[in-house]
Amino acid sequence: MENVLNEISYEYAEHVEDFLDNQGGYTHLPFGDLFGNHSRIVIPFGQAINPGSEIHRIMSWLESQGYEVDFKTGLASKEFESYTGNPNDPNTKKVMRMKQQKIGKVLQRAFDLSLRVTDTRADLYSIRRDFYERNPDRPPGVMRDDELQKDPAFAKATKAFEKAEQDYQKHFSRATPYPTTLQNYVEYWNKNSRYFRENPEEAFVDYSIVISRHPVDVLRMSDHRNIESCHSEGNSHFHCAIKEAKSAGAIAYIVETQDLDGVDIEDDNEIFEDDDRGVDGIEPVGRTRLRRFDKTGTRFTSDKKYSLLIPEKRIYGQDMAGFYEKIRDWALESQKDKWSEALVHDVENETDENPDPMKMNPEYLRDFVYMGGEYQDTNSRSMFKSFFADYGGAAFENMGVGGRYGDDEEGEREFVQGQNIEHFIDQIDDYVREMERSAENAAYNLDEDEFLKTLSFQVVDRQNFEEWTQEATYHLAEYYGDWREEYDYHPIINGNAALEIRVLLNGPDADDFDASEALAREIVDELDLHTTGYNYNYEITEDYTGYAEFRAELEIAGSEEEFETFCEDLIEDTKKVELYKQKMISVLQQYGFAKPGFSDILQRDIQEERQSFKKFILQADNGGGYTLIYPMEMDALVDVEDGEEDIEVPAGRMPTMELLHAKYGDVYKLQNRYTPVYSSKKFTVQIIRRMAKLFGKAHMSAKRQLNLPLSEQEESEREITVEDIQDYITPGFTLGFADIKYEKASGRGKETISDYTPGVGTPIKTTLAVVRFTLDDEPHYDLSYEKTEELFKASINFVKILDSDISILTKEIAGVLQTLSPKQEQVHADKGLKIKGLFQEISDLGNKIDNEIDALVKIYRDDPSKIDNLRINPERLQSVTAWFGSTSSSPPPRTGQVSPSKWSIRALGLRLQYRTRVFKAFRGTMMEQFAEDRLDILDDLERIGNDIRNMDNPKKWGNLTDQHYQGYRGAIKRMLQRWNTLQTVEELSRLFESAPNLMKLIEMQVAKVLESR
């Protein structure tokens, strides 16, 4: 046995043979009634053409084209559709006629026509390349290049190619084979046709079927020269083949009968060919499996329990007509003593000739499970249906249950995996990918910011801390099933992070700041970071802006769980940035290097209830700074629990975002949480300026808080002014708005298409969604620390004024919005109306042209006899006539964005297809130019419409300059003139046709005028 194995490895063959020996040999396996004590039997198949021969390929190709072949006469016959008279005559009938041709003539015509397709295709590609070489500025990768389509040489080559394809498809199937293949067929037939006509039997070979339950034969079901599948060794379902071999399944191979000469079919040794090892044997041509079904149930038939061997429908290798039927008939007849118990009387098919017909009880399937490998090429219902086809087998197809899998192949799966290093490579690759996914998930909620400066991670080799490579995977896989125990060679996650805290050096001894290692160590001890326990490097430095920067660099190298814990510790640290900053300040304060910032003092005062706000909340950010936030529900920085109802502010007649765009041009998206919120810095500055009177009040309060003189006195440093307070507040102040839904002035809104009329509408409201003030501890311009503190307190007092009555702010907002120049509103809205007008002009012209096209199609749809006047190519006549007949009295809608009353700038897909079919229908006819001229104008209208569409957005209305507008109107006007010219030319043409002597009369009158001069 070992000397004749082909592609199956020794360990697998030994595995199935050992299993057979352990079972006690063939005598202890099912189907002894079919095989006796042997592993194989042979049944005759009969004669067939060798599927690997050239003559078989020729015959198969002819049959695929619908021909019947007769070798004795050398003729190929084919049915084709014909008519008893004129196809357009209602009394004409369709008939099928048989046409006979010589095989060589059929092959030669196919070769000639396919060669023409290939040649014209090559010409087309060549001309296309030449076009782009002449026009290097045009991108050759576009799906449709309009300029290329207009190129005369390309258009001519396209028509030639399309005609060549149509000529081929008129006689043969749509798939055009390579001419070389057909040329080989022609040459082979010309050389051998006489021999096959005189000796037709020589084209046939005698075949036999070897049905085997030999475990290696079954195991090798997909391991032969021309038979491969997912059951081949190394493929996904090889374990199924092993299970099938161990579960007494069977395999049917078709072989040449002459190859069985000298082969002892009852010998239990391997009998099939092994090319790779130089061993002679049988080379199977094709195969199918016979599946073992065990009758385990007794509910629907008898109490008997037995097994049936039923063939799959799927054939691998070369299929031959009748192969499945031969196996089925053998298995059906050989096992009739078992399955006949399920026969029941077939009442529906009773006849006088057959008063007692029998059929299979479809419930029979419910008593069975199938064994061996779980994978099926044919499901159980279909297998029973085909197997019992002569006994009402179709009823099995409707069974919802029965014939389920009743075995277990997990042991075979594990056995295969244990022999295959590729399996362990896949396992390790999956392990590494899972580590990467786990690390990404762990770091998902961590974003780099002013505190968490950097965060990175990588799966690395534990041996050298370098990125994990495929080579490392191969090395670990060499331990096979024990790789999980080799921890020293496992991949690990290497994570790195850097934390940074900045504190302003504003203490009395700031000039003497010493960035020593001892000071850094003291800060580390004071901070007590959650991440202190990891590999840790730290330092403190002074930057050029007068800040002390403490930086801690962290590293982790470990498992997924360890990296996840590292990320959780980082998250905890990010939550305490404010506390860490205070702790660092306290250390530096001991040495006189720093003192708490204004925001820090405010935060402490709020915590210790020395100060409070009615509405505003003080919120720390990850950079150690603070922001005062009015709690709005739409503000993304506010927890939902803290959020209040958003404030509606009276605005203008025009949506606020459009108004701010028109006036200031600096609107930007502030956030997009649930409803988009936008802001304008210029508008915010204007609002702050209008509240300047409040700055003086806030400043006086600040002086009292600082015990400063309330009146101006001589000082070495200038006094704080209202402008200083305004300049201090403006950079950190943010107002955000959210608009209600509205309709565009062009009439193309989301919900309706009604017009928007700026001059009539009622005032609308806008939502004040965000009010924030980011605090600033930095010394302000040329002012000292003390004067900056005065500014800070003044700004806080200003916020407290708003905190006590937010309507002060909303009234100013409403005042500005409602007093913005009406002209600004009108000018901006007028641009939207101009866009609407352009759309209307396109609509009017487009409707007229589409109406003409629809009317033209209607002429030929309503009166098919007029189609003959088009003089359509006979090869296209039938399809064009059928298309006209299939068109609807209601053509496809023209609009894709608005109601049908408003012509679309971009037609719906059905309309585009309709236009294409119109052009194809009239191509090559006297109406081709009529249709093409109008379709060209529609294409140009769509291109202009798409350009205008890009401006149909309130944010972009400002881009519509007078020059743009006049340009678009001019283009539309030129298209209207083109259409009018078409009307004039066609009217003159009709006039000349109705009065053929008119031109001669005109010429005579012109001659007289010239003579008189």
URHU-V276333 format. One line per field, one symbol per residue. ss: DSSP state (H for helix, E for strand, L for the rest). A space follows every 10 residues. Layout:
ss: ???
This chain:
ss: LHHHLLLLLH HHHHHHHHHH HHHLLHHHLL LHHHHLLLLE EEEEEEEEEL LLLHHHHHHH HHHHLLLEEE LLLLEEEEEE EEELLLLLLL LLLEEEEEEE EEHHHHHHHH HHHHHHHHHH HHHHHHHHHH HHHHLLLLLL LLLLLHHHHH LHHHHHHHHH HHHHHHHHHH HLLLLLLLHH HHHHHHHHHH HHHHHHHHLH HHHEEEEEEE EELLHHHHHL LLEELLEELL LLLLLLLHHH HHHHHHLLLE EEEEEEHHHH LLLLLLLLLL LELELLLLEL LELLLEEEEE EEEEELLLLL LLLLLLEEEE ELLLLEELLL LLHHHHHHHH HHHHLHHHHH HHEEELHHHL LLLLLLLEEE LHHHHHHEEE LLLLLLLLLH HHHHHHHLHH HLHHHHHHLL LLLEELLLLH HHHHHHHHHL HHHHHHHHHH HHHHHHHHHH HHLLLLLLLL LEEEEEEEEE ELLLLLELLH HHHHHHHLLH HHHHHLHHHL EEEEEEEEEE EEEELLLLLH HHLLLLHHHH HHHHHHHLLH HHHLEEEEEE EELLLLEEEE EEEEEEEELH HHHHHHHHHH HHHHLLHHHH HHHHHHHHHH LLLLLLLHHH HHHHHHHLLL LLLLLLEEEE LLLLLEEEEL LELLLLLLLL LLLELLEEEE LLLLLHHHHH HHHLLLLEEE EELLLEEEEL HHHHHHHHHH LHHHHHHHHH HHHHHLLLLL LLLLLLLLLL LHHHHHHHHH LLEEEEEEEL LLLLLLLLLL LLLLLLLLLL LLLLEEEEEE EEEELLLLLL LLLLHHHHHH HHHHHHHHHH HHHHLLHHHH HHHHHHHHHL LHHHHHHHHH HHHHHHHHHH HHHHHHHHHH HHHHHHHHHH HHLHHHHHHH LLLHHHHHHH HHHHHHLLLL LLLLLLLLLL LLLLLLLLHH HHHHHHHHHH HHLLLLLHHH HHHHHHHHHH HHHHHHHHHL LLLLLLHHHL LHHHHHHHHH HHHHHHHHHH HHHHHHHHHH HHHHLLLHHH HHHHHHHHHH HHL
